[in-house]
Amino acid sequence: MPARNRVAAARATAKPLDEKITINVGFVDLGQIDLLVQEGFYANRTDLIRTAIRNQLATHGDAVKQAVSRNTLVLGIQHFSADDLRAVKKSGEKLRLRVLGLASFAPDVTPELARATIESITVLGALHAPASVKAALADRMS
């Protein structure tokens, strides 16, 4: 199997913790959220916000699918170990990573190995990597 296919089929790791975001909500909207929680429609504020986000993502699901296809994004979690990247390096190829979800690099991935194997990286979602690897790839991120 070519190195590119091995990396594309990189093994999934255990589900990572959710990514925390901060939002500003107007007082009236917040009051209405609290009222719906108090009335038992939702367990808490987070439950309502997650439900609202999921509903919007479902509403725009076709647009997301088309954009993923058009932009050749990998949807989901893509994990890279040092072994994965060494195989890419051995093949003489360079990766153009485009991930919608989570791109993660194992702690044993060195900045040198990352630079030697990754031509460009685009992550819509979250990038989990050692700080040294993030710094080494900073000029290749879009």
N, C-alpha and C positions, 0 to 999 in steps of 0.2 A: 504494500500500500504506500503511495507517495506520501512524503512528509506533510504536504499541505492537507491531504485527506485525514491523516492521523490527527493533526491539530484540530481540524474542523470537527472531528469526532471526539474531541477531548472529553475526558470523563467529567461528569458533573459531581460536584462535592455536595455535602450536606447543605440544606437550605441556609443561606446566611441570614443574619438578623436583618430586619427591615431597615431601610434607610430612613433617617429622621429628616423631616423638612419643617420649616417654619413658615407659617402663613399669617397674614394680618387679616382680621375679620372685623367688620364694622360692629358697633355695639348692638344695633337692632338685629343684625343677622345672628350675632352671638346669642342674644336673648331668645330668638326664635329657635336656635339650636338647643339651648338649655331647656326651653319649654317642651320640645319634642322628646328630649331625654327624660324629663320629669314625667311626661305623659306615658312613657314606656315604649315609644316607637323605636328607640335606640338605646343600647346599653350605656353609652357615654358619647362624648363629643367625637372621639376618634372613630367610633363605629359609624356615626352619621357621615363624617368626612370621607372615610374609606368607601362607604356605600355610594356616596355621590360621585367619587372619582371613578369607581367601577362602572357606574351607570353611564357616565360620560364616555369612558373608554369603549363601552359596548356600543353606544350610539355612533361613535366614530370608528368602529372596528374595521369597516371596509377601507376607510382612508388609511388607517394604520397598516393594514395588510398590503395595500398598494404601494405605500411609501417604503415599507420593508423590502418588497420585491424590487422596486425601482432603484433603491439605494444599495441593494445587495447587502443588507444587514443580517447578521446572525441574531436571531431572536431567542432570548433566554440567558442562560449562564454559560460563559465560556471560561474555562480554567486552563492555565498554562503552567506546567511544571518545568523545571530545568531540563529534564529528559525530553519533553516535547520540543523545547527550543533547540536543544542540541541536535535533535533529528533534523530540524529545519536547517540549521547551520551546516550540517553534514551534506545535505542535499544541494546546498548552494543557493537555495531560494531565500526570498525575503517575504515577510507577511505584510499584508495590508489589512489590518484588523478593523472591522466595522461591526460594532455590537450594540444592540438595543436590549438593555437589561443590565447584566453584570459581567464585567471582564475582571478576572482575578489572576494574580500571579503568585505562585508559591514563594515562601520565604527563601528558598534556595536559589531563586533566579537572581543572577548578578546583574548589575547595571551593564557590564560589558556584553554579557550574553544577550540581553534585551536589545541593546543597540545594534549588535551584529545580526540580529534576526528579524527585527521589526522595522519595516520601511515607514509605515504610517499607522496611526491608531485614532479611531473615532469611537467614542463611547457615549451613547445616549442612555443615561442611567447612572451607574456607579462603576468606578474603577477602584479595585482593592489591590494594592501592590505595596511592597516595601517603599518607603520614602525615597530611597536611593534609586530605585527603578523608575519611579514617577519622575524624578529629577532628570534621569538619563534620557527619558523619552519626551520630555517637555517640548522640545522643538519639533517633534513628530506628531503631536496631538492636534486634532482639530475639533 
